[in-house]
Amino acid sequence: MAVERQPSASVRELVEVVGVKDRQLRRVLADLEAEGYITRQRNIGRHNYYTVHHDRPMRHSSFMGQRIGNLISVVTGEGEPPRIAAATGR
């Protein structure tokens, strides 16, 4: 969400917003980029510019068929909550 709200924020700025350590945030950003959830572009100066790919599917089995953009819309108050799959086998 922090990357969505501030796509040109520095890692230091994102660390302050998210509340994790620098190294941990860099790992999360690298994982998101490797999985195709974000794209990082080198911006002017020392900042990067991040693009969030709203069409990527959520990975958790409870949210199969839902897209990241759906979650972002709900969190920002611009959409309907995603439907959660019914629990099975219990």
C-alpha positions in Angstrom: 0.0 0.0 0.0 2.9 2.4 0.8 4.3 1.9 -2.7 0.8 2.4 -4.3 0.4 5.6 -2.4 3.9 6.9 -2.9 5.4 5.3 -6.0 8.4 7.6 -6.1 9.2 7.4 -2.4 12.7 6.6 -1.3 13.4 3.4 0.7 14.0 5.6 3.7 10.6 7.3 3.3 8.9 3.9 2.8 10.7 2.5 6.0 9.2 5.4 8.0 5.6 4.7 6.7 5.7 0.9 6.9 7.6 0.7 10.2 10.2 -2.0 9.3 13.9 -2.0 9.0 15.7 -0.9 5.8 17.0 -4.4 5.0 13.6 -6.0 5.6 11.9 -3.5 3.3 14.5 -4.0 0.5 13.8 -7.8 0.7 10.1 -7.3 0.5 10.5 -4.9 -2.5 12.8 -7.4 -4.2 10.3 -10.3 -3.6 7.4 -8.2 -4.9 9.5 -7.3 -8.0 10.6 -10.9 -8.6 7.0 -12.1 -8.4 5.8 -9.4 -10.8 3.7 -7.5 -8.3 5.7 -4.3 -8.8 8.1 -2.9 -11.4 11.0 -0.7 -10.3 12.3 2.0 -12.6 15.3 4.1 -11.8 14.2 7.7 -11.4 16.1 10.9 -11.5 18.6 11.1 -8.6 18.6 8.4 -6.0 14.9 7.6 -6.1 13.2 4.7 -7.8 9.7 4.8 -9.3 7.5 1.8 -8.5 4.5 0.6 -10.6 2.1 -1.7 -8.9 0.5 -4.3 -11.2 -3.1 -4.4 -10.2 -3.9 -7.3 -12.5 -1.6 -9.8 -10.6 -3.5 -12.6 -8.7 -3.3 -12.9 -5.0 -1.3 -15.9 -3.9 -3.2 -17.1 -0.9 -5.6 -19.9 -1.6 -8.4 -18.1 0.2 -8.3 -15.4 -2.4 -7.9 -17.4 -5.6 -9.3 -15.6 -8.6 -8.9 -12.2 -6.9 -6.5 -9.5 -8.1 -4.2 -7.3 -6.1 -6.1 -4.3 -7.5 -9.2 -5.6 -5.7 -7.4 -5.5 -2.4 -6.0 -2.1 -3.0 -9.4 -0.8 -3.9 -10.9 -2.1 -0.7 -8.1 -0.7 1.5 -8.4 2.7 -0.1 -12.2 2.6 0.2 -12.8 2.6 -3.5 -14.2 -1.0 -4.0 -16.1 -3.9 -2.7 -14.4 -6.5 -0.4 -13.1 -9.6 -2.3 -15.1 -12.7 -1.7 -13.4 -15.3 0.5 -13.5 -18.9 -0.5 -15.4 -21.2 1.9 -13.3 -23.4 4.1 -13.3 -27.0 3.2 -12.6 -30.3 5.0 -13.3 -29.3 8.6 
